[in-house]
Amino acid sequence: QVQLGESGGGLVQAGGSLRLSCAASGRTVSSYAMGWFRQAPGKEREFVAALTKSGTGTYYADSVKGRFTIARDNAKNTVYLQMNSLKPEDTAVYHCAAARLGVAMSINVGSYDVWGQGTQVTVSS
């Protein structure tokens, strides 16, 4: 079973950038489709970005399309989320997740069965 740990969150002004990292251990991250989700206080966890198991396909929520980029570094066994042009509404705890084996890519929380602990992103106006 893979284990995931996020880092890179913090406080940033609107318009700024952050890069979140999701380091995997136990198994190679290239064995899984991967996703980033976020959860703001009082709200449900929502999809942000996904990467196919092959690493060649990506999908983004409309709210982050053109601003966020998901990528994978196989040598470092790490998945990244580059976040540019941040907005106050991007404030949330961000989680990376590994999909169930056999899932090629998914935007659904239920398709993922391994989650990191999350990292807080706060965007000030």
Short mmCIF file of the C-alpha atoms (twelve columns), coordinates in Angstrom:
data_MODEL
# 
_entry.id   MODEL 
# 
loop_
_atom_site.group_PDB 
_atom_site.id 
_atom_site.type_symbol 
_atom_site.label_atom_id 
_atom_site.label_alt_id 
_atom_site.label_comp_id 
_atom_site.label_asym_id 
_atom_site.label_seq_id 
_atom_site.Cartn_x 
_atom_site.Cartn_y 
_atom_site.Cartn_z 
_atom_site.pdbx_PDB_model_num 
ATOM 1   C CA . GLN A 1   0.000   0.000  0.000   1 
ATOM 2   C CA . VAL A 2   1.286   3.448  -0.844  1 
ATOM 3   C CA . GLN A 3   1.506   6.176  1.789   1 
ATOM 4   C CA . LEU A 4   1.206   9.858  0.868   1 
ATOM 5   C CA . GLY A 5   2.416   13.029 2.531   1 
ATOM 6   C CA . GLU A 6   1.730   16.582 1.358   1 
ATOM 7   C CA . SER A 7   3.830   19.672 1.895   1 
ATOM 8   C CA . GLY A 8   4.211   23.156 0.474   1 
ATOM 9   C CA . GLY A 9   1.116   24.860 1.790   1 
ATOM 10  C CA . GLY A 10  1.165   28.264 3.424   1 
ATOM 11  C CA . LEU A 11  -0.108  31.818 3.413   1 
ATOM 12  C CA . VAL A 12  0.105   33.756 0.165   1 
ATOM 13  C CA . GLN A 13  -1.402  36.964 -1.193  1 
ATOM 14  C CA . ALA A 14  -3.938  36.882 -3.986  1 
ATOM 15  C CA . GLY A 15  -2.183  36.591 -7.325  1 
ATOM 16  C CA . GLY A 16  0.700   34.648 -5.830  1 
ATOM 17  C CA . SER A 17  1.870   31.097 -6.390  1 
ATOM 18  C CA . LEU A 18  2.533   27.954 -4.393  1 
ATOM 19  C CA . ARG A 19  3.733   24.492 -5.328  1 
ATOM 20  C CA . LEU A 20  2.343   21.603 -3.330  1 
ATOM 21  C CA . SER A 21  4.230   18.322 -3.159  1 
ATOM 22  C CA . CYS A 22  2.853   14.862 -2.499  1 
ATOM 23  C CA . ALA A 23  5.633   12.432 -1.615  1 
ATOM 24  C CA . ALA A 24  4.813   8.752  -1.924  1 
ATOM 25  C CA . SER A 25  6.356   5.831  -0.077  1 
ATOM 26  C CA . GLY A 26  5.716   2.108  -0.019  1 
ATOM 27  C CA . ARG A 27  4.952   1.849  -3.716  1 
ATOM 28  C CA . THR A 28  5.807   3.858  -6.779  1 
ATOM 29  C CA . VAL A 29  3.406   6.691  -7.506  1 
ATOM 30  C CA . SER A 30  3.423   5.682  -11.176 1 
ATOM 31  C CA . SER A 31  1.371   2.628  -10.184 1 
ATOM 32  C CA . TYR A 32  -1.662  4.843  -9.586  1 
ATOM 33  C CA . ALA A 33  -3.843  7.491  -11.081 1 
ATOM 34  C CA . MET A 34  -3.408  10.457 -8.758  1 
ATOM 35  C CA . GLY A 35  -5.582  13.346 -7.739  1 
ATOM 36  C CA . TRP A 36  -5.616  16.558 -5.757  1 
ATOM 37  C CA . PHE A 37  -8.689  17.551 -3.792  1 
ATOM 38  C CA . ARG A 38  -9.439  20.410 -1.439  1 
ATOM 39  C CA . GLN A 39  -11.789 21.052 1.439   1 
ATOM 40  C CA . ALA A 40  -12.739 24.454 2.801   1 
ATOM 41  C CA . PRO A 41  -14.334 24.854 6.254   1 
ATOM 42  C CA . GLY A 42  -17.980 23.822 6.194   1 
ATOM 43  C CA . LYS A 43  -17.764 22.506 2.652   1 
ATOM 44  C CA . GLU A 44  -17.457 19.092 1.087   1 
ATOM 45  C CA . ARG A 45  -14.181 17.843 -0.331  1 
ATOM 46  C CA . GLU A 46  -13.975 18.849 -3.983  1 
ATOM 47  C CA . PHE A 47  -11.955 17.729 -6.950  1 
ATOM 48  C CA . VAL A 48  -9.119  19.951 -8.126  1 
ATOM 49  C CA . ALA A 49  -6.898  18.022 -10.556 1 
ATOM 50  C CA . ALA A 50  -6.160  14.481 -11.711 1 
ATOM 51  C CA . LEU A 51  -3.319  12.711 -13.467 1 
ATOM 52  C CA . THR A 52  -3.617  9.410  -15.292 1 
ATOM 53  C CA . LYS A 53  -1.615  6.391  -14.219 1 
ATOM 54  C CA . SER A 54  0.426   6.736  -17.419 1 
ATOM 55  C CA . GLY A 55  1.247   10.299 -16.477 1 
ATOM 56  C CA . THR A 56  0.243   11.599 -19.874 1 
ATOM 57  C CA . GLY A 57  -3.311  12.749 -19.202 1 
ATOM 58  C CA . THR A 58  -4.570  15.501 -16.913 1 
ATOM 59  C CA . TYR A 59  -7.952  16.885 -15.956 1 
ATOM 60  C CA . TYR A 60  -8.865  19.989 -13.990 1 
ATOM 61  C CA . ALA A 61  -11.849 21.473 -12.250 1 
ATOM 62  C CA . ASP A 62  -13.192 24.454 -14.162 1 
ATOM 63  C CA . SER A 63  -12.412 26.705 -11.206 1 
ATOM 64  C CA . VAL A 64  -8.652  26.058 -11.489 1 
ATOM 65  C CA . LYS A 65  -8.211  25.375 -15.205 1 
ATOM 66  C CA . GLY A 66  -5.452  27.527 -16.664 1 
ATOM 67  C CA . ARG A 67  -4.071  28.368 -13.216 1 
ATOM 68  C CA . PHE A 68  -3.116  25.007 -11.686 1 
ATOM 69  C CA . THR A 69  -0.917  22.252 -13.114 1 
ATOM 70  C CA . ILE A 70  -0.577  18.671 -11.879 1 
ATOM 71  C CA . ALA A 71  2.624   16.808 -12.665 1 
ATOM 72  C CA . ARG A 72  4.603   13.790 -11.547 1 
ATOM 73  C CA . ASP A 73  8.328   13.183 -11.020 1 
ATOM 74  C CA . ASN A 74  8.903   9.431  -11.124 1 
ATOM 75  C CA . ALA A 75  12.530  9.744  -9.970  1 
ATOM 76  C CA . LYS A 76  11.375  11.518 -6.799  1 
ATOM 77  C CA . ASN A 77  8.203   9.445  -6.465  1 
ATOM 78  C CA . THR A 78  6.331   12.697 -6.011  1 
ATOM 79  C CA . VAL A 79  3.265   14.380 -7.489  1 
ATOM 80  C CA . TYR A 80  3.063   18.163 -7.604  1 
ATOM 81  C CA . LEU A 81  0.356   20.774 -7.858  1 
ATOM 82  C CA . GLN A 82  1.634   24.092 -9.171  1 
ATOM 83  C CA . MET A 83  -0.849  26.811 -8.268  1 
ATOM 84  C CA . ASN A 84  -0.585  30.221 -9.928  1 
ATOM 85  C CA . SER A 85  -2.778  33.325 -9.833  1 
ATOM 86  C CA . LEU A 86  -4.190  32.237 -6.503  1 
ATOM 87  C CA . LYS A 87  -7.507  33.633 -5.334  1 
ATOM 88  C CA . PRO A 88  -9.007  33.890 -1.846  1 
ATOM 89  C CA . GLU A 89  -11.561 31.251 -2.847  1 
ATOM 90  C CA . ASP A 90  -8.684  28.772 -3.294  1 
ATOM 91  C CA . THR A 91  -8.235  28.771 0.489   1 
ATOM 92  C CA . ALA A 92  -8.639  25.199 1.749   1 
ATOM 93  C CA . VAL A 93  -6.846  22.119 3.015   1 
ATOM 94  C CA . TYR A 94  -5.397  20.372 -0.016  1 
ATOM 95  C CA . HIS A 95  -5.110  16.586 -0.107  1 
ATOM 96  C CA . CYS A 96  -3.435  14.323 -2.588  1 
ATOM 97  C CA . ALA A 97  -4.861  10.882 -3.190  1 
ATOM 98  C CA . ALA A 98  -4.093  7.640  -5.002  1 
ATOM 99  C CA . ALA A 99  -6.889  5.965  -6.929  1 
ATOM 100 C CA . ARG A 100 -7.871  2.336  -6.593  1 
ATOM 101 C CA . LEU A 101 -5.804  0.020  -8.752  1 
ATOM 102 C CA . GLY A 102 -7.428  -0.267 -12.148 1 
ATOM 103 C CA . VAL A 103 -8.811  3.279  -12.144 1 
ATOM 104 C CA . ALA A 104 -7.298  5.186  -15.064 1 
ATOM 105 C CA . MET A 105 -8.353  8.629  -13.863 1 
ATOM 106 C CA . SER A 106 -11.228 9.988  -11.817 1 
ATOM 107 C CA . ILE A 107 -12.691 13.205 -10.469 1 
ATOM 108 C CA . ASN A 108 -14.728 11.327 -7.854  1 
ATOM 109 C CA . VAL A 109 -13.678 11.162 -4.214  1 
ATOM 110 C CA . GLY A 110 -14.965 7.595  -4.034  1 
ATOM 111 C CA . SER A 111 -12.450 6.371  -6.618  1 
ATOM 112 C CA . TYR A 112 -9.539  7.160  -4.303  1 
ATOM 113 C CA . ASP A 113 -8.675  4.970  -1.353  1 
ATOM 114 C CA . VAL A 114 -5.348  6.367  -0.118  1 
ATOM 115 C CA . TRP A 115 -5.183  9.956  1.137   1 
ATOM 116 C CA . GLY A 116 -2.530  12.209 2.556   1 
ATOM 117 C CA . GLN A 117 -3.064  14.210 5.729   1 
ATOM 118 C CA . GLY A 118 -3.464  17.483 3.848   1 
ATOM 119 C CA . THR A 119 -1.706  20.826 3.739   1 
ATOM 120 C CA . GLN A 120 -3.325  24.195 4.439   1 
ATOM 121 C CA . VAL A 121 -3.376  26.846 1.731   1 
ATOM 122 C CA . THR A 122 -4.550  30.313 2.723   1 
ATOM 123 C CA . VAL A 123 -4.871  33.089 0.163   1 
ATOM 124 C CA . SER A 124 -5.319  36.589 1.515   1 
ATOM 125 C CA . SER A 125 -7.057  39.355 -0.430  1 
# 
